Amino acid sequence: MLEVTRIHIGSGGLPSCGRCAAPAVATYRPAADIVAEIEALASSSDGILLAGAEAFGHSALPEIISAAARSGSRRIGLDTAGALLAVGGNAAGALHAGVRYFEVHYLPGDAPDVVAAAHAARVGIRAIIVAAAEAGQSVAVSATIRACRHTVDRLPGAVADLAADGVGAVCITAEEGSCTGPLARASVCAACDTGAVNGVWVDVLGIELPESHSLHRRREVS
């Protein structure tokens, strides 16, 4: 099992429910600080995940990825909302630079802007998978879904959509106590079952699960 080190390049800007809280504007750490943190790892990390904010929003992303590649890390990954994977040469450029893991932050919902963002994320996921196939490279794409009382009923459909797009694993995560009650648990369990049927593993963090789905409980945050 790879030991992945999360290097926080910033915070905010990734999808979140606009009815639960105000969207957080993305802010980014200076590239020099991020590169220094990567270099301090030497070759002690099997994997580096550039996390915490939309990676493609950092103006020095190529420099940061280059530092990760020089570190000798076996796998380089990044956080993204997905849509920017389909913009310009981002998908091919990330692959060329050595990125092989993409953690897509995905938000299901019925508001027009959320529906549009989810569609754009799915287009981006398909773009990176097609680009990888054309380049003869293997990539891993996972999705993180922030569940809340406004989105929990849409989890099964979201997992089905992401599986169809080529996502290999989904982590459903929520603040403790934000998705309670039998209907919410039933929807989460249905999402786990949907993943199993479609060959996608679903982890759940922060939501109580029955014993029948205990294997889906995520016990730690990596």
C-alpha angles and dihedrals in degrees: 000000000000117000105222122201115207113220109194109220093178143314140256131024097090120115117287134160109275091204093058099046142348113275112262115235112232117252123183135211119236112273092233091059092049093047091049090052091050093048091050089063091062104182095324095109126073090201141013123208116195096215148169102054142031101297095206089059093067110098092212098047095125090053091048094049090048090055090051091050091050090051090071094240112165093220133025120198138172142200117241141160085229102234095094091058087077095048121100113313096329097120096046092040094053091049092048090051091054105262110148103163128061123186107197117200106215132187123193120201147124103249111110095241092048092049090050092048092048091051091049090050091053091049088053093049091053090047094057093045092050091045091051092050091050090049093046091240131136117229135179119219122188132172133220117204119194103214125204137154089279096054107027095094090056097055098098092052092045092053091049092051094047092048090053090052093054104262110154102200139014130204115200109199134176140169110268110277097008095110106041135144133060097283093053092047091048091053092049091048090049089052090053090049091047089054092049092051091050098043095253120126115226122203121192126206127182096008124101113241131192120246090258088069100031092122088068094061110112107219101192142022113239 
